Amino acid sequence: MTQFKKMHGLGNDFVIFDARTENIILTPDDMALVADRHWGVGCDLITILDESEKADIFAYFFNADGSESGACGNATRCVADIIMSESGKDECTIEVTYGVLNCRKKGDLSVEANMGAAKDVTDMDLEHGAVSKPVRVDMGNPHLVFFVDNLEGISVEELGAHFETHEKFPERTNVEFVQIIDRTHIRQKTWERGCGVTEACGSGACAVTVAAVHRGLTDRSVEIELDGGVLQIELDDNNHVLMTGPVAYVFDGTLNTV
């Protein structure tokens, strides 16, 4: 009998296990089964919480196929809300595989997460079909950002699957397709590695903002419209990416077996 929480940020949904209170042992196949929307609970990503010596909590992220992900912005906000609810405080710290993230409440069920600075921003000479010349951004997990004139005319499924497994990315990559509406407004669709098309991607929105500023296409503070809703993203004076958006609780549950 294993307890879990189901949460989402803009429709990007997660199953969250707490290893602080239970012995959580899940193989990649187990996690893929939990994430399956027909045979399991159903989610885009699995999160496991554990004790941390550097922060209030350690959060491990796993894609829907059971492979590990270094970062997830929407899940980070959900974890932050859990920890702040436990402590009664309006801020918390979350350790992830690439560092410690600072988070704080921004109104009812809205959280700001400082996702840190991008570790790498590189223009790439790649093309396939209707897209070309993306920007590669490392936000603790890999993203490939394509800017397009008409987002609705892009086959996210076909192009996303193609670039996720491109030979340039031996560990695979997330893929974002982006239309610049104006200097402060961006429209984004995401193909997440190990998952497919998702309603939203927080780390992807951070990567998109970094890429847009890198190309001189937008201001440093933007509103990003995803299929599931809107995120506010800002690059501060240290080039840290501040992401603000909602969190939502769906239900608590118990797994009899995995």
GUPADREN-434605 format. One line per 8 residues: number of its first residue (from 1); their letters; for each residue x, y, z of N, C-alpha, C. Coordinates in nm, 2 decimals. Last residue first. Layout:
NUM	A	X:Y:Z:X:Y:Z:X:Y:Z | ... .
END
This chain:
258	VTNLTGDF	0.23:-0.21:-0.78:0.28:-0.14:-0.89:0.29:-0.23:-1.01 | -0.06:-0.23:-0.56:0.06:-0.29:-0.62:0.10:-0.20:-0.73 | -0.22:-0.03:-0.44:-0.21:-0.16:-0.38:-0.08:-0.23:-0.43 | -0.17:0.31:-0.39:-0.15:0.20:-0.49:-0.14:0.07:-0.41 | -0.39:0.56:-0.31:-0.31:0.45:-0.26:-0.30:0.35:-0.37 | -0.42:0.93:-0.32:-0.45:0.79:-0.35:-0.36:0.69:-0.29 | -0.56:1.25:-0.35:-0.46:1.16:-0.29:-0.51:1.02:-0.31 | -0.60:1.47:-0.64:-0.65:1.38:-0.54:-0.53:1.31:-0.47 .
250	VYAVPGTM	-0.52:1.74:-0.73:-0.63:1.66:-0.80:-0.69:1.56:-0.70 | -0.42:2.07:-0.68:-0.43:1.93:-0.62:-0.54:1.86:-0.69 | -0.22:2.29:-0.87:-0.35:2.23:-0.84:-0.34:2.09:-0.78 | -0.06:2.61:-0.92:-0.05:2.46:-0.89:-0.19:2.42:-0.85 | 0.04:2.87:-1.15:-0.05:2.80:-1.06:-0.01:2.66:-1.03 | 0.36:3.06:-1.17:0.24:3.00:-1.22:0.16:2.92:-1.12 | 0.66:3.19:-1.26:0.55:3.20:-1.17:0.43:3.14:-1.24 | 1.01:3.17:-1.26:0.89:3.12:-1.32:0.77:3.13:-1.22 .
242	LVHNNDDL	1.31:3.32:-1.33:1.20:3.32:-1.23:1.07:3.28:-1.30 | 1.63:3.24:-1.40:1.50:3.24:-1.46:1.39:3.22:-1.35 | 1.91:3.45:-1.37:1.83:3.34:-1.32:1.69:3.35:-1.37 | 2.06:3.66:-1.45:2.02:3.57:-1.56:1.96:3.44:-1.50 | 2.09:3.85:-1.26:2.19:3.74:-1.26:2.16:3.63:-1.36 | 1.86:4.00:-1.29:1.99:4.06:-1.32:2.11:3.96:-1.32 | 1.62:3.76:-1.42:1.67:3.86:-1.33:1.81:3.91:-1.37 | 1.38:3.69:-1.65:1.52:3.68:-1.63:1.57:3.79:-1.54 .
234	EIQLVGGD	1.06:3.55:-1.60:1.15:3.67:-1.60:1.29:3.63:-1.58 | 0.74:3.44:-1.69:0.88:3.41:-1.68:0.96:3.54:-1.69 | 0.43:3.32:-1.61:0.50:3.44:-1.62:0.65:3.40:-1.60 | 0.21:3.10:-1.80:0.32:3.12:-1.71:0.38:3.26:-1.73 | -0.12:2.99:-1.87:-0.02:3.09:-1.88:0.08:3.09:-1.77 | -0.25:2.69:-2.02:-0.26:2.81:-1.95:-0.14:2.90:-1.96 | -0.22:2.46:-2.17:-0.29:2.45:-2.04:-0.31:2.58:-1.97 | -0.08:2.54:-2.40:-0.21:2.48:-2.42:-0.29:2.48:-2.29 .
226	LEIEVSRD	0.07:2.86:-2.30:0.08:2.72:-2.33:-0.07:2.66:-2.35 | 0.21:3.16:-2.32:0.08:3.10:-2.33:0.10:2.95:-2.38 | 0.40:3.36:-2.12:0.41:3.25:-2.21:0.27:3.17:-2.21 | 0.51:3.68:-2.09:0.40:3.59:-2.06:0.40:3.48:-2.16 | 0.83:3.80:-1.97:0.73:3.77:-2.08:0.62:3.68:-2.02 | 1.11:4.00:-1.94:0.99:3.95:-1.87:0.88:3.93:-1.97 | 1.30:4.08:-2.12:1.34:3.98:-2.02:1.23:3.93:-1.93 | 1.15:4.10:-2.46:1.20:4.16:-2.34:1.24:4.05:-2.24 .
218	TLGRHVAA	1.26:3.92:-2.76:1.16:3.96:-2.66:1.23:4.04:-2.55 | 1.46:3.86:-2.94:1.32:3.87:-2.99:1.22:3.92:-2.89 | 1.73:3.81:-2.91:1.69:3.95:-2.92:1.54:3.96:-2.96 | 1.82:3.55:-2.87:1.80:3.59:-3.01:1.75:3.74:-3.02 | 1.81:3.55:-2.59:1.94:3.53:-2.66:1.93:3.57:-2.81 | 1.54:3.57:-2.55:1.62:3.69:-2.51:1.76:3.67:-2.58 | 1.46:3.32:-2.65:1.41:3.44:-2.71:1.49:3.56:-2.68 | 1.60:3.15:-2.47:1.63:3.14:-2.62:1.58:3.27:-2.68 .
210	VTVACAGS	1.48:3.21:-2.23:1.62:3.23:-2.24:1.66:3.24:-2.39 | 1.22:3.13:-2.29:1.25:3.27:-2.26:1.40:3.30:-2.28 | 1.26:2.86:-2.33:1.20:2.94:-2.44:1.24:3.09:-2.42 | 1.33:2.77:-2.08:1.43:2.76:-2.19:1.38:2.85:-2.31 | 1.09:2.82:-1.94:1.21:2.89:-1.90:1.31:2.89:-2.01 | 0.93:2.64:-2.08:0.90:2.79:-2.08:1.02:2.87:-2.04 | 1.05:2.40:-2.00:1.05:2.44:-2.14:1.02:2.59:-2.16 | 0.99:2.40:-1.73:1.13:2.41:-1.77:1.15:2.45:-1.91 .
202	GCAETVGC	0.71:2.37:-1.78:0.76:2.48:-1.70:0.91:2.50:-1.74 | 0.48:2.29:-2.01:0.62:2.25:-1.97:0.69:2.37:-1.91 | 0.16:2.16:-2.09:0.25:2.27:-2.05:0.38:2.21:-2.01 | 0.04:1.94:-2.20:-0.04:2.07:-2.19:0.05:2.19:-2.16 | 0.26:1.76:-2.42:0.20:1.79:-2.29:0.13:1.93:-2.29 | 0.35:1.50:-2.64:0.29:1.64:-2.63:0.23:1.65:-2.49 | 0.58:1.28:-2.48:0.51:1.33:-2.59:0.46:1.47:-2.57 | 0.76:1.13:-2.31:0.62:1.15:-2.28:0.54:1.18:-2.40 .
194	GREWTKQR	1.03:1.12:-2.36:0.98:1.02:-2.28:0.83:1.03:-2.25 | 1.04:1.47:-2.39:1.11:1.35:-2.41:1.05:1.24:-2.31 | 0.76:1.66:-2.49:0.85:1.62:-2.38:0.91:1.49:-2.41 | 0.70:1.92:-2.69:0.71:1.77:-2.70:0.81:1.74:-2.59 | 0.49:2.21:-2.67:0.61:2.13:-2.62:0.59:1.98:-2.65 | 0.43:2.54:-2.77:0.39:2.40:-2.77:0.51:2.32:-2.74 | 0.36:2.89:-2.70:0.45:2.77:-2.70:0.38:2.64:-2.70 | 0.38:3.23:-2.76:0.29:3.11:-2.77:0.38:2.99:-2.78 .
186	IHTRDIIQ	0.45:3.53:-2.57:0.50:3.41:-2.65:0.39:3.30:-2.65 | 0.50:3.86:-2.51:0.40:3.76:-2.52:0.44:3.65:-2.62 | 0.65:4.09:-2.53:0.62:4.04:-2.40:0.52:3.92:-2.40 | 0.68:4.16:-2.80:0.80:4.16:-2.71:0.77:4.10:-2.57 | 0.45:3.92:-2.95:0.51:4.05:-2.94:0.62:4.05:-2.84 | 0.45:3.65:-3.03:0.34:3.74:-3.05:0.38:3.88:-3.05 | 0.65:3.40:-3.16:0.66:3.53:-3.09:0.54:3.62:-3.12 | 0.60:3.07:-3.12:0.56:3.18:-3.20:0.57:3.31:-3.11 .
178	VFEVNTRE	0.77:2.76:-3.10:0.74:2.89:-3.04:0.71:2.99:-3.14 | 0.83:2.44:-2.97:0.79:2.52:-3.09:0.72:2.65:-3.05 | 1.07:2.24:-2.81:0.97:2.35:-2.80:0.95:2.42:-2.94 | 1.15:1.93:-2.69:1.15:2.01:-2.81:1.03:2.11:-2.79 | 1.40:1.75:-2.49:1.26:1.81:-2.51:1.27:1.90:-2.62 | 1.61:1.48:-2.61:1.58:1.62:-2.57:1.43:1.65:-2.58 | 1.85:1.21:-2.56:1.73:1.27:-2.61:1.70:1.41:-2.56 | 2.11:1.15:-2.52:2.02:1.13:-2.41:1.88:1.18:-2.43 .
170	PFKEHTEF	2.22:1.22:-2.77:2.22:1.08:-2.73:2.14:1.05:-2.61 | 2.16:1.43:-2.99:2.11:1.42:-2.85:2.10:1.28:-2.81 | 2.22:1.40:-3.26:2.29:1.51:-3.18:2.26:1.50:-3.03 | 2.04:1.22:-3.36:2.17:1.17:-3.32:2.25:1.28:-3.25 | 1.71:1.26:-3.22:1.81:1.30:-3.32:1.95:1.26:-3.27 | 1.49:1.22:-3.06:1.58:1.11:-3.08:1.69:1.13:-3.19 | 1.35:1.46:-3.08:1.38:1.40:-2.95:1.49:1.29:-2.96 | 1.31:1.51:-3.35:1.42:1.57:-3.29:1.45:1.52:-3.15 .
162	HAGLEEVS	1.08:1.34:-3.40:1.21:1.34:-3.49:1.32:1.39:-3.41 | 0.89:1.41:-3.22:0.95:1.28:-3.21:1.08:1.27:-3.29 | 0.85:1.68:-3.31:0.90:1.65:-3.18:0.96:1.52:-3.16 | 0.74:1.64:-3.57:0.87:1.71:-3.55:0.93:1.68:-3.41 | 0.50:1.50:-3.51:0.60:1.44:-3.60:0.74:1.51:-3.58 | 0.37:1.66:-3.31:0.40:1.52:-3.29:0.51:1.47:-3.38 | 0.36:1.92:-3.42:0.44:1.90:-3.30:0.47:1.75:-3.28 | 0.35:2.05:-3.71:0.31:1.92:-3.66:0.40:1.88:-3.54 .
154	IGELNDVF	0.23:2.38:-3.74:0.34:2.29:-3.71:0.29:2.16:-3.66 | 0.04:2.58:-3.76:0.07:2.50:-3.88:0.18:2.40:-3.86 | 0.03:2.71:-3.53:-0.08:2.62:-3.56:-0.05:2.53:-3.68 | 0.25:2.89:-3.54:0.26:2.77:-3.46:0.15:2.67:-3.49 | 0.40:3.05:-3.77:0.27:3.01:-3.75:0.27:2.88:-3.67 | 0.68:3.10:-3.76:0.58:3.21:-3.79:0.44:3.18:-3.75 | 0.89:2.98:-3.49:0.82:2.96:-3.62:0.72:3.08:-3.63 | 1.18:2.86:-3.33:1.09:2.98:-3.35:1.02:2.97:-3.49 .
146	FVLHPNGM	1.26:2.59:-3.13:1.24:2.64:-3.26:1.14:2.75:-3.27 | 1.48:2.46:-2.89:1.37:2.56:-2.91:1.37:2.61:-3.06 | 1.53:2.20:-2.69:1.56:2.25:-2.83:1.45:2.34:-2.87 | 1.67:2.12:-2.38:1.56:2.17:-2.46:1.61:2.22:-2.59 | 1.76:1.90:-2.10:1.79:1.96:-2.24:1.66:2.00:-2.31 | 1.78:2.01:-1.76:1.74:1.91:-1.86:1.75:1.98:-2.00 | 1.90:2.23:-1.68:1.91:2.11:-1.59:1.86:1.99:-1.66 | 1.85:2.36:-1.91:1.79:2.42:-1.78:1.80:2.31:-1.67 .
138	DVRVPKSV	2.01:2.44:-2.19:2.02:2.34:-2.08:1.97:2.41:-1.95 | 1.91:2.48:-2.52:1.92:2.54:-2.39:1.92:2.43:-2.28 | 1.96:2.55:-2.86:1.97:2.45:-2.75:1.99:2.52:-2.62 | 1.76:2.69:-3.10:1.85:2.72:-2.99:1.85:2.61:-2.89 | 1.74:2.60:-3.46:1.69:2.61:-3.32:1.80:2.66:-3.22 | 1.72:2.59:-3.76:1.80:2.68:-3.68:1.75:2.70:-3.53 | 1.38:2.51:-3.86:1.52:2.51:-3.87:1.59:2.60:-3.77 | 1.08:2.35:-3.99:1.16:2.42:-3.89:1.31:2.41:-3.91 .
130	AGHELDMD	0.94:2.19:-4.17:0.91:2.33:-4.17:0.99:2.41:-4.07 | 1.17:1.94:-4.22:1.04:1.99:-4.25:1.03:2.14:-4.25 | 1.45:2.03:-4.03:1.36:1.92:-4.07:1.22:1.97:-4.10 | 1.77:2.13:-3.92:1.64:2.16:-3.99:1.58:2.03:-4.03 | 2.03:2.30:-3.74:1.95:2.18:-3.77:1.82:2.22:-3.84 | 2.26:2.44:-3.61:2.23:2.44:-3.75:2.16:2.31:-3.78 | 2.20:2.62:-3.31:2.23:2.49:-3.38:2.18:2.50:-3.52 | 2.33:2.82:-3.04:2.26:2.81:-3.17:2.30:2.69:-3.25 .
122	TVDKAAGM	2.31:2.75:-2.70:2.38:2.73:-2.82:2.29:2.74:-2.94 | 2.36:2.78:-2.37:2.27:2.83:-2.47:2.35:2.83:-2.60 | 2.37:2.63:-2.05:2.43:2.63:-2.19:2.32:2.68:-2.28 | 2.24:2.66:-1.82:2.38:2.62:-1.81:2.45:2.62:-1.95 | 2.04:2.93:-1.70:2.07:2.83:-1.80:2.21:2.79:-1.80 | 2.01:2.98:-1.35:2.05:3.02:-1.48:2.07:2.91:-1.58 | 1.71:2.90:-1.15:1.86:2.91:-1.18:1.89:2.96:-1.32 | 1.45:2.90:-1.10:1.50:2.78:-1.17:1.65:2.79:-1.20 .
114	NAEVSLDG	1.26:3.00:-0.86:1.38:3.05:-0.92:1.45:2.92:-0.97 | 0.91:3.00:-0.87:1.03:2.92:-0.85:1.15:2.98:-0.93 | 0.62:3.11:-0.72:0.73:3.15:-0.80:0.85:3.06:-0.77 | 0.28:2.99:-0.73:0.42:2.98:-0.67:0.52:3.04:-0.77 | -0.05:2.99:-0.62:0.04:3.03:-0.72:0.18:3.04:-0.66 | -0.25:2.95:-0.43:-0.22:2.84:-0.53:-0.14:2.89:-0.65 | -0.28:3.29:-0.37:-0.34:3.16:-0.35:-0.31:3.06:-0.47 | 0.05:3.44:-0.39:-0.09:3.44:-0.39:-0.15:3.30:-0.37 .
106	KKRCNLVG	0.31:3.31:-0.43:0.27:3.43:-0.50:0.12:3.44:-0.51 | 0.56:3.16:-0.22:0.42:3.18:-0.26:0.40:3.31:-0.33 | 0.87:3.06:-0.36:0.79:3.13:-0.26:0.65:3.14:-0.32 | 1.19:2.89:-0.38:1.05:2.91:-0.42:0.98:2.99:-0.31 | 1.51:2.81:-0.50:1.43:2.89:-0.40:1.29:2.91:-0.46 | 1.69:2.51:-0.55:1.60:2.61:-0.61:1.52:2.68:-0.49 | 2.01:2.38:-0.58:1.90:2.41:-0.49:1.82:2.53:-0.55 | 2.12:2.14:-0.84:2.13:2.24:-0.74:2.01:2.26:-0.65 .
98	YTVEITCE	2.07:1.92:-1.01:2.17:2.02:-1.05:2.18:2.14:-0.95 | 1.87:1.76:-0.89:2.00:1.70:-0.92:2.11:1.80:-0.96 | 1.74:1.97:-0.63:1.73:1.88:-0.74:1.86:1.84:-0.78 | 1.60:2.09:-0.33:1.72:2.04:-0.39:1.68:1.95:-0.51 | 1.42:2.37:-0.25:1.41:2.24:-0.31:1.54:2.20:-0.37 | 1.30:2.58:0.01:1.41:2.54:-0.09:1.40:2.40:-0.13 | 1.04:2.83:0.05:1.11:2.70:0.08:1.22:2.68:-0.02 | 0.79:3.04:0.19:0.90:3.02:0.10:0.96:2.88:0.14 .
90	DKGSESMI	0.60:3.09:0.38:0.57:3.14:0.24:0.69:3.12:0.15 | 0.51:2.82:0.61:0.59:2.94:0.56:0.55:2.97:0.42 | 0.40:2.59:0.69:0.32:2.71:0.72:0.40:2.84:0.68 | 0.50:2.35:0.63:0.58:2.43:0.72:0.50:2.55:0.77 | 0.32:2.23:0.45:0.36:2.15:0.57:0.42:2.25:0.68 | 0.30:2.42:0.26:0.18:2.39:0.34:0.22:2.31:0.46 | 0.56:2.41:0.16:0.51:2.54:0.23:0.38:2.51:0.31 | 0.55:2.16:0.04:0.64:2.19:0.15:0.60:2.31:0.23 .
82	IDAVCRTA	0.35:2.19:-0.16:0.34:2.08:-0.05:0.43:2.12:0.07 | 0.46:2.39:-0.31:0.34:2.42:-0.24:0.31:2.31:-0.13 | 0.69:2.26:-0.41:0.70:2.38:-0.32:0.58:2.40:-0.24 | 0.57:2.07:-0.58:0.64:2.03:-0.46:0.66:2.14:-0.36 | 0.47:2.25:-0.77:0.38:2.17:-0.69:0.45:2.12:-0.57 | 0.70:2.36:-0.87:0.60:2.45:-0.81:0.51:2.37:-0.72 | 0.82:2.13:-0.98:0.89:2.21:-0.88:0.79:2.30:-0.80 | 0.64:2.07:-1.19:0.64:1.98:-1.07:0.71:2.05:-0.95 .
74	NGCAGSES	0.70:2.28:-1.36:0.56:2.27:-1.31:0.56:2.18:-1.18 | 0.98:2.23:-1.42:0.93:2.35:-1.36:0.80:2.34:-1.29 | 1.20:1.98:-1.37:1.06:2.00:-1.41:1.00:2.12:-1.34 | 1.51:1.81:-1.44:1.43:1.93:-1.40:1.29:1.92:-1.44 | 1.63:1.57:-1.51:1.70:1.66:-1.42:1.62:1.77:-1.36 | 1.46:1.26:-1.52:1.47:1.40:-1.58:1.53:1.49:-1.47 | 1.51:0.91:-1.60:1.52:1.03:-1.51:1.53:1.16:-1.58 | 1.25:0.70:-1.74:1.38:0.76:-1.74:1.39:0.89:-1.65 .
66	GDANFFYA	0.98:0.63:-1.74:1.07:0.58:-1.63:1.21:0.63:-1.63 | 0.82:0.75:-1.92:0.87:0.62:-1.96:0.97:0.56:-1.85 | 0.76:0.99:-1.81:0.65:0.89:-1.81:0.70:0.76:-1.85 | 1.05:1.08:-1.61:0.96:1.10:-1.73:0.86:0.98:-1.73 | 1.11:1.19:-1.28:1.12:1.08:-1.38:1.01:1.10:-1.49 | 1.29:1.36:-1.03:1.19:1.37:-1.14:1.21:1.25:-1.24 | 1.32:1.42:-0.69:1.37:1.34:-0.80:1.25:1.34:-0.90 | 1.39:1.66:-0.45:1.29:1.61:-0.54:1.36:1.54:-0.66 .
58	FIDAKESE	1.44:1.71:-0.11:1.50:1.67:-0.24:1.39:1.62:-0.33 | 1.38:1.99:0.10:1.34:1.87:0.04:1.43:1.84:-0.08 | 1.50:2.21:0.21:1.39:2.16:0.28:1.35:2.02:0.23 | 1.86:2.15:0.17:1.74:2.22:0.14:1.62:2.16:0.22 | 2.08:1.99:0.22:2.10:2.12:0.17:1.98:2.21:0.16 | 2.01:1.74:0.29:2.09:1.81:0.38:2.12:1.95:0.35 | 1.68:1.61:0.25:1.79:1.68:0.19:1.87:1.74:0.30 | 1.46:1.33:0.19:1.53:1.42:0.28:1.64:1.49:0.20 .
50	DLITILDC	1.24:1.33:-0.10:1.32:1.26:0.00:1.39:1.37:0.08 | 0.99:1.25:-0.34:1.04:1.34:-0.25:1.13:1.26:-0.15 | 0.95:1.19:-0.68:0.98:1.12:-0.55:1.05:1.22:-0.46 | 0.73:1.21:-0.95:0.82:1.28:-0.86:0.83:1.20:-0.73 | 0.67:1.15:-1.29:0.66:1.10:-1.15:0.77:1.18:-1.07 | 0.47:1.29:-1.56:0.60:1.28:-1.49:0.57:1.23:-1.34 | 0.22:1.28:-1.67:0.33:1.32:-1.75:0.46:1.29:-1.69 | 0.00:1.01:-1.58:0.07:1.14:-1.55:0.17:1.16:-1.66 .
42	GVGWHRDA	-0.18:0.75:-1.43:-0.18:0.84:-1.54:-0.11:0.97:-1.51 | -0.21:0.52:-1.28:-0.27:0.64:-1.24:-0.29:0.74:-1.35 | -0.24:0.25:-1.53:-0.19:0.31:-1.40:-0.27:0.43:-1.36 | -0.35:0.18:-1.77:-0.32:0.07:-1.68:-0.27:0.12:-1.54 | -0.40:0.43:-1.90:-0.50:0.32:-1.91:-0.48:0.21:-1.80 | -0.19:0.60:-1.87:-0.33:0.65:-1.84:-0.44:0.55:-1.85 | 0.11:0.53:-1.70:0.02:0.49:-1.80:-0.13:0.53:-1.77 | 0.25:0.58:-1.47:0.23:0.69:-1.56:0.13:0.66:-1.67 .
34	VLAMDDPT	0.28:0.32:-1.36:0.21:0.42:-1.28:0.17:0.54:-1.38 | 0.44:0.21:-1.57:0.31:0.16:-1.54:0.22:0.26:-1.46 | 0.68:0.36:-1.54:0.60:0.37:-1.67:0.46:0.32:-1.65 | 0.75:0.27:-1.29:0.71:0.41:-1.31:0.63:0.43:-1.44 | 0.81:0.01:-1.34:0.71:0.04:-1.24:0.66:0.18:-1.27 | 1.03:0.04:-1.52:0.91:-0.02:-1.56:0.79:0.00:-1.47 | 1.22:0.16:-1.34:1.17:0.23:-1.46:1.04:0.17:-1.51 | 1.11:0.06:-1.01:1.19:0.05:-1.12:1.14:0.13:-1.24 .
26	LIINETRA	1.08:0.19:-0.69:1.02:0.18:-0.82:1.12:0.16:-0.93 | 1.03:0.21:-0.36:1.12:0.14:-0.45:1.05:0.11:-0.58 | 1.01:0.39:-0.08:0.96:0.39:-0.22:1.07:0.32:-0.31 | 0.90:0.36:0.23:1.01:0.31:0.15:0.97:0.29:0.01 | 0.77:0.67:0.35:0.75:0.53:0.31:0.88:0.49:0.23 | 0.84:0.93:0.43:0.75:0.85:0.52:0.73:0.71:0.48 | 1.01:1.02:0.24:1.04:1.06:0.38:0.95:0.97:0.48 | 0.92:0.96:-0.01:1.01:0.87:0.05:1.05:0.90:0.19 .
18	DFIVFDNG	0.63:1.01:-0.15:0.71:1.07:-0.05:0.79:0.96:0.02 | 0.53:1.08:-0.49:0.55:0.98:-0.38:0.64:1.05:-0.28 | 0.31:1.20:-0.72:0.41:1.24:-0.63:0.42:1.14:-0.51 | 0.24:1.24:-1.05:0.21:1.15:-0.94:0.33:1.17:-0.85 | 0.13:1.52:-1.25:0.23:1.44:-1.18:0.17:1.35:-1.07 | 0.07:1.71:-1.56:0.03:1.64:-1.43:0.14:1.54:-1.38 | -0.01:2.00:-1.69:0.10:1.91:-1.69:0.10:1.84:-1.55 | -0.22:2.17:-1.63:-0.25:2.04:-1.70:-0.14:1.95:-1.72 .
10	LGHMKKFQ	-0.10:2.37:-1.48:-0.15:2.40:-1.61:-0.17:2.27:-1.70 | 0.03:2.13:-1.29:0.05:2.27:-1.31:0.01:2.30:-1.46 | -0.12:1.89:-1.06:-0.08:1.94:-1.19:-0.05:2.09:-1.19 | -0.11:1.58:-0.87:-0.12:1.73:-0.88:-0.09:1.76:-1.03 | -0.18:1.32:-0.65:-0.19:1.36:-0.79:-0.20:1.51:-0.80 | 0.02:1.15:-0.41:-0.06:1.27:-0.45:-0.06:1.29:-0.60 | 0.02:0.83:-0.25:0.07:0.93:-0.35:-0.03:1.04:-0.36 | 0.12:0.54:-0.07:0.05:0.66:-0.08:0.10:0.75:-0.19 .
2	TM	0.09:0.19:-0.11:0.18:0.31:-0.12:0.10:0.43:-0.15 | 0.09:-0.12:0.00:0.00:0.00:0.00:0.09:0.12:0.00 .
END
